[in-house]
Amino acid sequence: MMNNTADKFILLSLRLITYAIVLVIGYILFDIIKNGASALNWQFVSSFPRRSGAEGGIYPAIVGTLYLVVGTIAVSLPLGIGGAIYLAEYADQGRFNSLIRLAIVTLAGVPSIVFGLFGLGIFVLFCGFGPSILAGSLTLACMVLPTIIVASEESLRAVPKGFRDASLALGATKWEMIRTNILPYSLSGMITGSILGIGRAAGETAPILLTVAAFYLPRLPKSVFDQVMALPYHLYILATQHPEADRIRHMQYGTALILLLLVLGLSLGAILIRTHFRKKYRW
Amino acid sequence: MSRSRKLHITDKLMRLLLVSAASTSVLIVCLIFLFLFKEAGPFALQPGLEKLFDSQWIPVSFQEEHFGVGPLLSGSALVTALAMLVTVPISVLVAIYIAEIAHPTEREFLKPFIEILASIPSVVLGFFGLLVVAPLIKALFGLTTGLTALTGALLLSLMAIPTIISLSEDALVSVPYALKNASLALGASHLQTIFRVTLPAALPGIVAAVMLGIGRVIGETMAVLMVTGNSAILTFSPLASVRTMTATIAAEMGEVPFGSVHYQALFWIGIILLGITFALNIVAQRVLKKYGMMK
């Protein structure tokens, strides 16, 4: 009897703690949405900032974030998926491949501000790109690379071995086998993992602080060597550096909500893609 | 013959491309170390590394400049320690609930929902902390400012939750059924089995999860930059404002002249930060590998 009572109490405690976390997450989302919704309108997302961001909209910051996302995708997807294919299909347990795996693990643990320093040192200064879309995208690409590799490799390994053996038995070359029998079935996992990585990049502030972000630009960028505004940096400046910070909370919340919707939208998209493909392919 | 030959050439070419792609990770790691030391290097000669051991961080001064990282290290250590104090018990208990107790449909809801937390950009959480948590801390403790080590720690504990829960749950789920069934067969209750058999067996994995969580927390930049008050002082008080290594780099790098002593000092902070997270990462991976949890 004593044991039963104690067990019930412990179970209840575990449930309460778990749902307390759920409530905290819910409250954060609620707070951002509630306060950000009033700022949301077409003008806010389609016009340029005025009076140092105290009025107007955040259109250039949205465009800038999207440019960075596209740039990051362009660099990290080929490298990430290529690396994953190699690790899943070609790599044995040799020393070189262990080194690659160690490098990926190491990269995953590097603080984002250190990526900012790295990007500053190599892309902004050494390569001479200056603070620019190119420098920012390359930096973010380096940062999300391990996420994409790990997720893609997992989805490749999930494809049954029989698919490979059947293809090879019919005389296909290694690459032929991969291209026709592995990639189609692992594509959903790769896309899902890649989107999650890109979502992380879209929300990151520290690396772009040092490699690309500008607080105010009078026009949209014209080349990859131009600086851009970006949502996370814009939010940071509005909230902490702006002389009228206390009086423009609605602008801050609006920016936060747009950023949150962008990132969560990517996550939701990833989940939907995974669900869709799961139904389509079964074995 | 021509077609077959072309196929094999393509095969070899693709392998070469894929090796190159995979090797990029190694290249990037090497370049990170190389460029951090390249930019930081001159500081070692003039004014010398011993300056990093000063007890003060006063990089801009009309009198004498000080580049002691002690206050920044203590700021990071304090915030990280407080954050782990909060997040470890909560995360492990939640992981236990999800892995061992929750119904399948409940689990299907809980896991993605908690993952949402990992998706929220740190600058948004920092913003939330600035407007909601900081005023709360200020009112609760009767402070002049809510921007304190404790405020930063609470936010960081939130950010570490998905990492620790996810990995801890993996560790719990990895415990063989045979161990659990043996315990149940001997008359132990479900909870007794969880806390006396499953949890001890999963402990190495949970330790690794905690270490990776620490790396995540100590490396966080924007949230602490926004809510810890940024006072570079040596203190052990949770209610004091502190300055972390990450916040220092983020706040000051945009304002220093390239190549200056201050600039180089900031790169040394980056090296220290990288060294700490690298060490944590390596040890965590060794634990995971040793106990067969490496994927």
Interface residues (C-beta under 8 A of the other chain):
Chain A: N3 D7 I10 L11 S13 L14 R15 I17 T18 I21 V22 V24 I25 I28 L29 D31 I32 P78 L79 G80 I81 G82 G83 I85 Y86 L87 Y90 A91 L99 I100 A103 I104 V105 T106 L107 A108 G109 V110 P111 S112 I113 V114 F115 G116 L117 F118 L120 G121 I122 L125 F126 C142 L145 P146 I149 E154 T173 K174 W175 E176 I178 L196 G199 R200 A202 G203 E204 T205 A206 L209 L210 P232 Y233 L235 Y236 A239 T240 R249 Q252 A256 L259 L260 V263 L264 S267 I271
Chain B: L7 H8 T10 D11 M14 R15 L17 L18 V19 S20 A21 A22 S23 T24 S25 V26 I28 V29 L31 I32 F35 L36 K38 E39 I90 L93 V94 I96 Y97 I98 I101 A102 L110 P112 F113 I114 E115 I116 L117 S119 I120 P121 S122 V123 V124 L125 G126 F127 F128 L130 L131 V132 L158 I161 S189 H190 L191 L212 G215 I218 G219 E220 T221 M222 L225 M226 T246 I249 A250 M253 G254 F258 L266 F267 G270 L273 L274 T277 F278 L280 N281 I282 Q285 K295
